[in-house]
Amino acid sequence: MKALYFSIAIITFFSMMLLPLFAIEKNNDIKNLNNSSDIALIDKNDEFLVLDSTSNKVSGITAKDYIVGVLSAEISPSYSTEAIKAQAVASYTYACKKRNDRISSGGEYDVSTDSNTCQAFLSSADAKEKWGDKADEYLKIFEDAYKSVEGYVIKYDGNPILAAYHCISGGKTESALNVWGSDYPYLISVESIGDLLSPDYLSEITLSADEFRVAAATAGVTLGDNPTGWINEPTRSDSGTVLKYTLGDKVLTGREMRTAFSLRSANFDLTYSDNTLKFVVRGYGHGVGMSQNGANYMALQGGTFLEILCWYYPGCQMSKA
């Protein structure tokens, strides 16, 4: 375990030296993004059909109110302005993609407020309950961010992309193919070395053998009597995500392990000692698309929202009404 933390310290040192170089590379790439001639014609009465997962009712919500509500739920108001703007564009693009899907399929709503299946959302009333006296200040931050990027959409082949995002990567983002089994040419692994500097990069979960056995059973796994036999070498992606883990009588995906043991991500190590099993977990979230923490770090390094989006969604174009 000491070797793991030593390796992370070394990586972090070199990451701090390399990040300015990445900023220079992004400035060269962004020219293609800014020069896109693909202009979106966006209805100024733009709205989304939103399913309230609590009441099960569908309501039409203006794009502004919806995106501000998503920002209130999904990102900290303490983040840098350019990172919040990047999140606003990603969230709007995600909703546009879902709206197109609904129009094509004849569905009843575009997006849900259920954070397990869609973007999280807070109404202004919920935001005021969450933040109290700070609510007006924080909502203004999000409203100003939205207004400054209103109309921007990230596109691939002329269509809004599935603009996935997560909290903290394991140092590299993950491909959608590895996580969801669906291949999107713009949801591929990219470096996100700023995440290594996050105080929340590493987390640990320690379980007794009995607690581990109970959690494993939720994934349909039957374990033997010897805990040392529960530890195996996983199959990993190049980004470090566990793709397959043999546990007892089953081969589980990293996602299944994450769910069963309530891990912050599927990028983990598992060890056993003295009747105790320990997970050391890197990052937070599914790892696909834009890292919010990585975006904030890029913003602190001087990166613009366009540069951030270009970095995390490679090969895409930006359109603006």
Short mmCIF file of the C-alpha atoms (twelve columns), coordinates in Angstrom:
data_MODEL
# 
_entry.id   MODEL 
# 
loop_
_atom_site.group_PDB 
_atom_site.id 
_atom_site.type_symbol 
_atom_site.label_atom_id 
_atom_site.label_alt_id 
_atom_site.label_comp_id 
_atom_site.label_asym_id 
_atom_site.label_seq_id 
_atom_site.Cartn_x 
_atom_site.Cartn_y 
_atom_site.Cartn_z 
_atom_site.pdbx_PDB_model_num 
ATOM 1   C CA . MET A 1   0.000   0.000   0.000   1 
ATOM 2   C CA . LYS A 2   2.920   2.350   0.731   1 
ATOM 3   C CA . ALA A 3   4.130   1.732   -2.818  1 
ATOM 4   C CA . LEU A 4   0.729   2.835   -4.143  1 
ATOM 5   C CA . TYR A 5   0.803   6.147   -2.263  1 
ATOM 6   C CA . PHE A 6   4.440   6.728   -3.227  1 
ATOM 7   C CA . SER A 7   3.554   6.182   -6.895  1 
ATOM 8   C CA . ILE A 8   0.668   8.626   -6.614  1 
ATOM 9   C CA . ALA A 9   2.979   11.225  -5.059  1 
ATOM 10  C CA . ILE A 10  5.442   10.850  -7.935  1 
ATOM 11  C CA . ILE A 11  2.670   11.081  -10.539 1 
ATOM 12  C CA . THR A 12  1.261   14.153  -8.815  1 
ATOM 13  C CA . PHE A 13  4.656   15.897  -8.867  1 
ATOM 14  C CA . PHE A 14  5.099   15.364  -12.594 1 
ATOM 15  C CA . SER A 15  1.443   16.219  -13.210 1 
ATOM 16  C CA . MET A 16  1.991   19.682  -11.747 1 
ATOM 17  C CA . MET A 17  4.889   20.164  -14.140 1 
ATOM 18  C CA . LEU A 18  3.043   18.862  -17.203 1 
ATOM 19  C CA . LEU A 19  -0.318  20.594  -16.841 1 
ATOM 20  C CA . PRO A 20  0.862   23.906  -18.350 1 
ATOM 21  C CA . LEU A 21  2.021   21.940  -21.415 1 
ATOM 22  C CA . PHE A 22  -1.461  20.498  -21.839 1 
ATOM 23  C CA . ALA A 23  -2.859  24.031  -21.724 1 
ATOM 24  C CA . ILE A 24  -0.603  24.993  -24.652 1 
ATOM 25  C CA . GLU A 25  -1.770  21.982  -26.669 1 
ATOM 26  C CA . LYS A 26  -5.419  22.842  -26.048 1 
ATOM 27  C CA . ASN A 27  -4.909  26.377  -27.346 1 
ATOM 28  C CA . ASN A 28  -3.765  24.911  -30.665 1 
ATOM 29  C CA . ASP A 29  -6.679  22.474  -30.893 1 
ATOM 30  C CA . ILE A 30  -9.370  24.984  -30.062 1 
ATOM 31  C CA . LYS A 31  -9.033  26.797  -33.377 1 
ATOM 32  C CA . ASN A 32  -10.994 24.022  -35.064 1 
ATOM 33  C CA . LEU A 33  -13.731 24.323  -32.456 1 
ATOM 34  C CA . ASN A 34  -14.117 28.078  -32.788 1 
ATOM 35  C CA . ASN A 35  -14.101 28.030  -36.576 1 
ATOM 36  C CA . SER A 36  -17.032 25.620  -36.873 1 
ATOM 37  C CA . SER A 37  -19.524 26.861  -39.470 1 
ATOM 38  C CA . ASP A 38  -22.245 24.532  -38.191 1 
ATOM 39  C CA . ILE A 39  -24.711 26.974  -36.599 1 
ATOM 40  C CA . ALA A 40  -27.601 25.698  -34.471 1 
ATOM 41  C CA . LEU A 41  -30.945 27.433  -34.946 1 
ATOM 42  C CA . ILE A 42  -32.235 27.409  -31.387 1 
ATOM 43  C CA . ASP A 43  -35.763 28.432  -30.520 1 
ATOM 44  C CA . LYS A 44  -35.606 31.389  -28.158 1 
ATOM 45  C CA . ASN A 45  -38.593 29.851  -26.325 1 
ATOM 46  C CA . ASP A 46  -36.401 26.836  -25.727 1 
ATOM 47  C CA . GLU A 47  -37.750 24.406  -23.129 1 
ATOM 48  C CA . PHE A 48  -37.503 20.795  -22.049 1 
ATOM 49  C CA . LEU A 49  -40.128 18.300  -20.938 1 
ATOM 50  C CA . VAL A 50  -38.950 17.247  -17.474 1 
ATOM 51  C CA . LEU A 51  -40.236 14.267  -15.496 1 
ATOM 52  C CA . ASP A 52  -40.288 14.948  -11.765 1 
ATOM 53  C CA . SER A 53  -39.169 11.601  -10.362 1 
ATOM 54  C CA . THR A 54  -40.885 12.344  -7.040  1 
ATOM 55  C CA . SER A 55  -44.343 13.362  -8.279  1 
ATOM 56  C CA . ASN A 56  -44.100 11.445  -11.580 1 
ATOM 57  C CA . LYS A 57  -45.440 14.526  -13.385 1 
ATOM 58  C CA . VAL A 58  -44.075 15.983  -16.622 1 
ATOM 59  C CA . SER A 59  -43.660 19.752  -16.913 1 
ATOM 60  C CA . GLY A 60  -42.262 22.087  -19.540 1 
ATOM 61  C CA . ILE A 61  -39.297 24.004  -18.077 1 
ATOM 62  C CA . THR A 62  -37.419 26.743  -19.902 1 
ATOM 63  C CA . ALA A 63  -33.848 25.937  -20.851 1 
ATOM 64  C CA . LYS A 64  -32.548 28.631  -18.516 1 
ATOM 65  C CA . ASP A 65  -34.464 27.377  -15.481 1 
ATOM 66  C CA . TYR A 66  -33.630 23.757  -16.258 1 
ATOM 67  C CA . ILE A 67  -29.890 24.301  -16.706 1 
ATOM 68  C CA . VAL A 68  -29.638 26.520  -13.621 1 
ATOM 69  C CA . GLY A 69  -31.432 23.752  -11.721 1 
ATOM 70  C CA . VAL A 70  -28.982 21.170  -13.049 1 
ATOM 71  C CA . LEU A 71  -25.993 23.329  -12.143 1 
ATOM 72  C CA . SER A 72  -27.428 23.761  -8.643  1 
ATOM 73  C CA . ALA A 73  -27.503 19.989  -8.224  1 
ATOM 74  C CA . GLU A 74  -24.440 18.917  -10.175 1 
ATOM 75  C CA . ILE A 75  -21.591 21.374  -9.512  1 
ATOM 76  C CA . SER A 76  -20.249 23.564  -6.726  1 
ATOM 77  C CA . PRO A 77  -20.746 27.339  -7.002  1 
ATOM 78  C CA . SER A 78  -17.177 27.655  -5.696  1 
ATOM 79  C CA . TYR A 79  -15.813 26.252  -8.955  1 
ATOM 80  C CA . SER A 80  -14.121 28.567  -11.441 1 
ATOM 81  C CA . THR A 81  -16.389 30.442  -13.824 1 
ATOM 82  C CA . GLU A 82  -15.039 28.710  -16.940 1 
ATOM 83  C CA . ALA A 83  -15.616 25.286  -15.386 1 
ATOM 84  C CA . ILE A 84  -19.208 26.208  -14.522 1 
ATOM 85  C CA . LYS A 85  -19.724 27.490  -18.069 1 
ATOM 86  C CA . ALA A 86  -18.355 24.215  -19.444 1 
ATOM 87  C CA . GLN A 87  -20.784 22.318  -17.220 1 
ATOM 88  C CA . ALA A 88  -23.669 24.498  -18.420 1 
ATOM 89  C CA . VAL A 89  -22.894 23.727  -22.071 1 
ATOM 90  C CA . ALA A 90  -22.430 20.018  -21.376 1 
ATOM 91  C CA . SER A 91  -25.715 19.855  -19.438 1 
ATOM 92  C CA . TYR A 92  -27.605 21.763  -22.119 1 
ATOM 93  C CA . THR A 93  -26.143 19.557  -24.846 1 
ATOM 94  C CA . TYR A 94  -27.097 16.435  -22.897 1 
ATOM 95  C CA . ALA A 95  -30.689 17.671  -22.606 1 
ATOM 96  C CA . CYS A 96  -30.805 18.542  -26.323 1 
ATOM 97  C CA . LYS A 97  -29.658 15.020  -27.166 1 
ATOM 98  C CA . LYS A 98  -32.374 13.558  -24.949 1 
ATOM 99  C CA . ARG A 99  -34.966 15.850  -26.490 1 
ATOM 100 C CA . ASN A 100 -33.989 14.705  -29.978 1 
ATOM 101 C CA . ASP A 101 -34.270 11.105  -28.808 1 
ATOM 102 C CA . ARG A 102 -37.754 11.789  -27.433 1 
ATOM 103 C CA . ILE A 103 -38.899 13.423  -30.681 1 
ATOM 104 C CA . SER A 104 -37.578 10.472  -32.688 1 
ATOM 105 C CA . SER A 105 -39.105 7.824   -30.439 1 
ATOM 106 C CA . GLY A 106 -42.331 9.570   -29.483 1 
ATOM 107 C CA . GLY A 107 -41.581 9.517   -25.777 1 
ATOM 108 C CA . GLU A 108 -43.396 11.537  -23.138 1 
ATOM 109 C CA . TYR A 109 -40.484 13.504  -21.689 1 
ATOM 110 C CA . ASP A 110 -36.931 14.587  -22.476 1 
ATOM 111 C CA . VAL A 111 -35.173 14.301  -19.135 1 
ATOM 112 C CA . SER A 112 -35.866 13.114  -15.600 1 
ATOM 113 C CA . THR A 113 -34.845 14.603  -12.258 1 
ATOM 114 C CA . ASP A 114 -33.678 11.132  -11.161 1 
ATOM 115 C CA . SER A 115 -29.893 11.418  -10.814 1 
ATOM 116 C CA . ASN A 116 -29.541 7.633   -11.171 1 
ATOM 117 C CA . THR A 117 -30.754 7.730   -14.769 1 
ATOM 118 C CA . CYS A 118 -30.309 11.348  -15.839 1 
ATOM 119 C CA . GLN A 119 -28.932 14.694  -14.704 1 
ATOM 120 C CA . ALA A 120 -29.728 15.764  -11.165 1 
ATOM 121 C CA . PHE A 121 -31.960 18.821  -10.810 1 
ATOM 122 C CA . LEU A 122 -32.902 21.246  -8.034  1 
ATOM 123 C CA . SER A 123 -35.811 23.662  -8.273  1 
ATOM 124 C CA . SER A 124 -35.168 27.202  -7.065  1 
ATOM 125 C CA . ALA A 125 -37.166 26.394  -3.915  1 
ATOM 126 C CA . ASP A 126 -35.020 23.321  -3.233  1 
ATOM 127 C CA . ALA A 127 -31.868 25.332  -3.911  1 
ATOM 128 C CA . LYS A 128 -32.937 27.934  -1.349  1 
ATOM 129 C CA . GLU A 129 -33.581 25.188  1.177   1 
ATOM 130 C CA . LYS A 130 -30.152 23.716  0.422   1 
ATOM 131 C CA . TRP A 131 -28.150 26.940  0.641   1 
ATOM 132 C CA . GLY A 132 -30.254 29.194  2.872   1 
ATOM 133 C CA . ASP A 133 -28.958 32.774  2.938   1 
ATOM 134 C CA . LYS A 134 -26.407 31.971  0.207   1 
ATOM 135 C CA . ALA A 135 -29.041 30.809  -2.277  1 
ATOM 136 C CA . ASP A 136 -29.489 34.103  -4.148  1 
ATOM 137 C CA . GLU A 137 -25.721 34.539  -4.464  1 
ATOM 138 C CA . TYR A 138 -25.161 31.012  -5.757  1 
ATOM 139 C CA . LEU A 139 -28.136 31.058  -8.123  1 
ATOM 140 C CA . LYS A 140 -26.832 34.284  -9.646  1 
ATOM 141 C CA . ILE A 141 -23.471 32.620  -10.286 1 
ATOM 142 C CA . PHE A 142 -25.228 29.855  -12.192 1 
ATOM 143 C CA . GLU A 143 -27.601 32.210  -14.014 1 
ATOM 144 C CA . ASP A 144 -24.709 34.404  -15.143 1 
ATOM 145 C CA . ALA A 145 -22.777 31.343  -16.322 1 
ATOM 146 C CA . TYR A 146 -25.783 30.130  -18.303 1 
ATOM 147 C CA . LYS A 147 -26.388 33.513  -19.932 1 
ATOM 148 C CA . SER A 148 -22.749 33.783  -21.010 1 
ATOM 149 C CA . VAL A 149 -22.911 30.481  -22.933 1 
ATOM 150 C CA . GLU A 150 -26.598 30.471  -23.925 1 
ATOM 151 C CA . GLY A 151 -27.112 28.751  -27.253 1 
ATOM 152 C CA . TYR A 152 -23.852 26.779  -27.303 1 
ATOM 153 C CA . VAL A 153 -24.254 23.107  -28.233 1 
ATOM 154 C CA . ILE A 154 -21.567 20.432  -28.585 1 
ATOM 155 C CA . LYS A 155 -22.113 18.430  -31.769 1 
ATOM 156 C CA . TYR A 156 -20.721 15.432  -33.579 1 
ATOM 157 C CA . ASP A 157 -21.726 14.878  -37.200 1 
ATOM 158 C CA . GLY A 158 -24.185 17.745  -36.840 1 
ATOM 159 C CA . ASN A 159 -26.077 16.309  -33.862 1 
ATOM 160 C CA . PRO A 160 -25.944 17.095  -30.121 1 
ATOM 161 C CA . ILE A 161 -23.702 14.618  -28.348 1 
ATOM 162 C CA . LEU A 162 -24.301 12.489  -25.277 1 
ATOM 163 C CA . ALA A 163 -22.323 14.924  -23.113 1 
ATOM 164 C CA . ALA A 164 -21.573 12.595  -20.203 1 
ATOM 165 C CA . TYR A 165 -19.636 13.883  -17.223 1 
ATOM 166 C CA . HIS A 166 -18.514 12.759  -13.786 1 
ATOM 167 C CA . CYS A 167 -16.924 14.151  -10.640 1 
ATOM 168 C CA . ILE A 168 -13.302 12.909  -10.569 1 
ATOM 169 C CA . SER A 169 -11.475 10.555  -12.934 1 
ATOM 170 C CA . GLY A 170 -8.731  8.140   -11.969 1 
ATOM 171 C CA . GLY A 171 -6.192  10.275  -13.829 1 
ATOM 172 C CA . LYS A 172 -7.604  9.331   -17.231 1 
ATOM 173 C CA . THR A 173 -11.224 9.428   -18.256 1 
ATOM 174 C CA . GLU A 174 -12.823 6.181   -19.390 1 
ATOM 175 C CA . SER A 175 -14.353 5.205   -22.721 1 
ATOM 176 C CA . ALA A 176 -18.097 4.716   -22.934 1 
ATOM 177 C CA . LEU A 177 -17.436 1.367   -24.596 1 
ATOM 178 C CA . ASN A 178 -15.685 0.029   -21.493 1 
ATOM 179 C CA . VAL A 179 -18.268 1.360   -19.047 1 
ATOM 180 C CA . TRP A 180 -21.582 1.040   -20.889 1 
ATOM 181 C CA . GLY A 181 -20.764 -1.250  -23.818 1 
ATOM 182 C CA . SER A 182 -21.739 1.483   -26.288 1 
ATOM 183 C CA . ASP A 183 -19.146 3.092   -28.537 1 
ATOM 184 C CA . TYR A 184 -19.225 6.881   -28.948 1 
ATOM 185 C CA . PRO A 185 -16.270 8.294   -30.931 1 
ATOM 186 C CA . TYR A 186 -16.086 11.366  -28.693 1 
ATOM 187 C CA . LEU A 187 -16.415 9.509   -25.359 1 
ATOM 188 C CA . ILE A 188 -12.936 8.049   -25.293 1 
ATOM 189 C CA . SER A 189 -10.164 8.049   -22.730 1 
ATOM 190 C CA . VAL A 190 -8.230  11.313  -22.329 1 
ATOM 191 C CA . GLU A 191 -5.692  12.456  -19.768 1 
ATOM 192 C CA . SER A 192 -7.147  14.254  -16.753 1 
ATOM 193 C CA . ILE A 193 -4.086  14.539  -14.576 1 
ATOM 194 C CA . GLY A 194 -5.468  17.458  -12.570 1 
ATOM 195 C CA . ASP A 195 -7.694  14.899  -10.855 1 
ATOM 196 C CA . LEU A 196 -4.642  13.393  -9.175  1 
ATOM 197 C CA . LEU A 197 -4.348  16.597  -7.160  1 
ATOM 198 C CA . SER A 198 -7.870  16.433  -5.758  1 
ATOM 199 C CA . PRO A 199 -8.073  15.773  -1.999  1 
ATOM 200 C CA . ASP A 200 -10.968 13.449  -2.845  1 
ATOM 201 C CA . TYR A 201 -9.020  11.452  -5.432  1 
ATOM 202 C CA . LEU A 202 -8.557  8.478   -3.092  1 
ATOM 203 C CA . SER A 203 -11.139 6.873   -0.863  1 
ATOM 204 C CA . GLU A 204 -11.124 3.701   1.227   1 
ATOM 205 C CA . ILE A 205 -13.741 1.228   2.362   1 
ATOM 206 C CA . THR A 206 -12.885 -1.388  4.992   1 
ATOM 207 C CA . LEU A 207 -15.141 -4.389  5.622   1 
ATOM 208 C CA . SER A 208 -14.993 -7.391  7.885   1 
ATOM 209 C CA . ALA A 209 -15.186 -10.764 6.169   1 
ATOM 210 C CA . ASP A 210 -18.811 -11.105 7.250   1 
ATOM 211 C CA . GLU A 211 -19.731 -7.631  5.968   1 
ATOM 212 C CA . PHE A 212 -17.977 -8.390  2.686   1 
ATOM 213 C CA . ARG A 213 -19.868 -11.670 2.306   1 
ATOM 214 C CA . VAL A 214 -23.224 -9.911  2.856   1 
ATOM 215 C CA . ALA A 215 -22.420 -7.228  0.279   1 
ATOM 216 C CA . ALA A 216 -21.240 -9.828  -2.240  1 
ATOM 217 C CA . ALA A 217 -24.535 -11.657 -1.877  1 
ATOM 218 C CA . THR A 218 -26.361 -8.585  -3.243  1 
ATOM 219 C CA . ALA A 219 -24.567 -9.296  -6.522  1 
ATOM 220 C CA . GLY A 220 -25.612 -12.959 -6.389  1 
ATOM 221 C CA . VAL A 221 -22.147 -14.127 -5.329  1 
ATOM 222 C CA . THR A 222 -21.609 -17.117 -3.033  1 
ATOM 223 C CA . LEU A 223 -18.245 -17.002 -1.262  1 
ATOM 224 C CA . GLY A 224 -16.197 -19.801 0.248   1 
ATOM 225 C CA . ASP A 225 -14.847 -19.904 3.790   1 
ATOM 226 C CA . ASN A 226 -11.325 -18.662 3.024   1 
ATOM 227 C CA . PRO A 227 -11.210 -14.865 2.424   1 
ATOM 228 C CA . THR A 228 -7.759  -15.068 0.874   1 
ATOM 229 C CA . GLY A 229 -9.426  -16.851 -2.029  1 
ATOM 230 C CA . TRP A 230 -11.701 -13.890 -2.597  1 
ATOM 231 C CA . ILE A 231 -8.789  -11.723 -3.753  1 
ATOM 232 C CA . ASN A 232 -7.998  -11.930 -7.462  1 
ATOM 233 C CA . GLU A 233 -6.220  -9.880  -10.080 1 
ATOM 234 C CA . PRO A 234 -8.848  -7.967  -12.076 1 
ATOM 235 C CA . THR A 235 -8.961  -7.239  -15.784 1 
ATOM 236 C CA . ARG A 236 -8.492  -3.496  -16.223 1 
ATOM 237 C CA . SER A 237 -8.845  -0.929  -18.968 1 
ATOM 238 C CA . ASP A 238 -5.933  1.320   -19.913 1 
ATOM 239 C CA . SER A 239 -7.505  3.964   -17.655 1 
ATOM 240 C CA . GLY A 240 -7.407  1.645   -14.647 1 
ATOM 241 C CA . THR A 241 -11.114 0.849   -14.460 1 
ATOM 242 C CA . VAL A 242 -11.865 -2.711  -13.393 1 
ATOM 243 C CA . LEU A 243 -13.621 -4.422  -16.300 1 
ATOM 244 C CA . LYS A 244 -13.887 -7.911  -14.811 1 
ATOM 245 C CA . TYR A 245 -13.393 -9.273  -11.307 1 
ATOM 246 C CA . THR A 246 -13.725 -12.955 -10.436 1 
ATOM 247 C CA . LEU A 247 -15.439 -13.123 -7.073  1 
ATOM 248 C CA . GLY A 248 -16.434 -16.497 -5.702  1 
ATOM 249 C CA . ASP A 249 -18.511 -18.330 -8.297  1 
ATOM 250 C CA . LYS A 250 -19.076 -15.318 -10.573 1 
ATOM 251 C CA . VAL A 251 -17.258 -12.933 -12.878 1 
ATOM 252 C CA . LEU A 252 -18.537 -9.430  -12.136 1 
ATOM 253 C CA . THR A 253 -18.046 -6.219  -14.049 1 
ATOM 254 C CA . GLY A 254 -16.424 -3.276  -12.325 1 
ATOM 255 C CA . ARG A 255 -19.809 -1.547  -12.314 1 
ATOM 256 C CA . GLU A 256 -21.352 -4.526  -10.508 1 
ATOM 257 C CA . MET A 257 -18.550 -4.494  -7.929  1 
ATOM 258 C CA . ARG A 258 -19.009 -0.755  -7.458  1 
ATOM 259 C CA . THR A 259 -22.740 -1.169  -6.864  1 
ATOM 260 C CA . ALA A 260 -22.438 -4.155  -4.536  1 
ATOM 261 C CA . PHE A 261 -19.811 -2.555  -2.302  1 
ATOM 262 C CA . SER A 262 -20.924 1.102   -2.627  1 
ATOM 263 C CA . LEU A 263 -17.615 2.242   -4.114  1 
ATOM 264 C CA . ARG A 264 -17.085 5.763   -5.439  1 
ATOM 265 C CA . SER A 265 -15.811 4.356   -8.743  1 
ATOM 266 C CA . ALA A 266 -14.918 1.105   -10.474 1 
ATOM 267 C CA . ASN A 267 -11.207 1.969   -10.397 1 
ATOM 268 C CA . PHE A 268 -10.089 0.139   -7.277  1 
ATOM 269 C CA . ASP A 269 -7.679  -2.252  -5.570  1 
ATOM 270 C CA . LEU A 270 -8.864  -4.914  -3.126  1 
ATOM 271 C CA . THR A 271 -6.638  -6.407  -0.419  1 
ATOM 272 C CA . TYR A 272 -7.110  -8.765  2.551   1 
ATOM 273 C CA . SER A 273 -5.367  -8.777  5.930   1 
ATOM 274 C CA . ASP A 274 -6.353  -9.905  9.441   1 
ATOM 275 C CA . ASN A 275 -9.930  -10.809 8.567   1 
ATOM 276 C CA . THR A 276 -10.403 -7.385  6.972   1 
ATOM 277 C CA . LEU A 277 -10.930 -6.535  3.301   1 
ATOM 278 C CA . LYS A 278 -9.977  -3.073  2.088   1 
ATOM 279 C CA . PHE A 279 -10.909 -1.250  -1.108  1 
ATOM 280 C CA . VAL A 280 -8.695  1.642   -2.201  1 
ATOM 281 C CA . VAL A 281 -10.704 3.567   -4.794  1 
ATOM 282 C CA . ARG A 282 -9.486  6.159   -7.286  1 
ATOM 283 C CA . GLY A 283 -11.798 8.891   -8.558  1 
ATOM 284 C CA . TYR A 284 -15.533 9.398   -8.177  1 
ATOM 285 C CA . GLY A 285 -18.176 8.503   -10.748 1 
ATOM 286 C CA . HIS A 286 -18.377 6.436   -13.910 1 
ATOM 287 C CA . GLY A 287 -15.366 8.191   -15.426 1 
ATOM 288 C CA . VAL A 288 -16.860 8.870   -18.881 1 
ATOM 289 C CA . GLY A 289 -16.714 12.268  -20.563 1 
ATOM 290 C CA . MET A 290 -15.836 15.492  -18.769 1 
ATOM 291 C CA . SER A 291 -14.300 15.331  -15.323 1 
ATOM 292 C CA . GLN A 292 -15.795 18.206  -13.329 1 
ATOM 293 C CA . ASN A 293 -12.765 18.355  -11.063 1 
ATOM 294 C CA . GLY A 294 -10.449 18.155  -14.061 1 
ATOM 295 C CA . ALA A 295 -12.407 20.926  -15.779 1 
ATOM 296 C CA . ASN A 296 -12.050 23.121  -12.705 1 
ATOM 297 C CA . TYR A 297 -8.321  22.496  -12.591 1 
ATOM 298 C CA . MET A 298 -7.988  23.420  -16.261 1 
ATOM 299 C CA . ALA A 299 -9.945  26.613  -15.576 1 
ATOM 300 C CA . LEU A 300 -7.587  27.473  -12.719 1 
ATOM 301 C CA . GLN A 301 -4.719  27.019  -15.180 1 
ATOM 302 C CA . GLY A 302 -6.312  29.593  -17.493 1 
ATOM 303 C CA . GLY A 303 -8.324  27.286  -19.725 1 
ATOM 304 C CA . THR A 304 -11.563 28.576  -21.242 1 
ATOM 305 C CA . PHE A 305 -14.827 26.655  -21.323 1 
ATOM 306 C CA . LEU A 306 -14.248 26.016  -25.032 1 
ATOM 307 C CA . GLU A 307 -10.819 24.554  -24.346 1 
ATOM 308 C CA . ILE A 308 -12.203 22.388  -21.570 1 
ATOM 309 C CA . LEU A 309 -14.982 20.996  -23.762 1 
ATOM 310 C CA . CYS A 310 -12.606 20.459  -26.675 1 
ATOM 311 C CA . TRP A 311 -10.304 18.470  -24.397 1 
ATOM 312 C CA . TYR A 312 -12.910 16.175  -22.871 1 
ATOM 313 C CA . TYR A 313 -15.043 15.654  -26.009 1 
ATOM 314 C CA . PRO A 314 -12.400 15.249  -28.730 1 
ATOM 315 C CA . GLY A 315 -13.462 15.452  -32.360 1 
ATOM 316 C CA . CYS A 316 -16.618 17.448  -31.622 1 
ATOM 317 C CA . GLN A 317 -17.699 20.842  -32.957 1 
ATOM 318 C CA . MET A 318 -19.286 23.762  -31.164 1 
ATOM 319 C CA . SER A 319 -22.406 25.412  -32.540 1 
ATOM 320 C CA . LYS A 320 -24.034 28.604  -31.338 1 
ATOM 321 C CA . ALA A 321 -27.289 30.256  -32.318 1 
# 
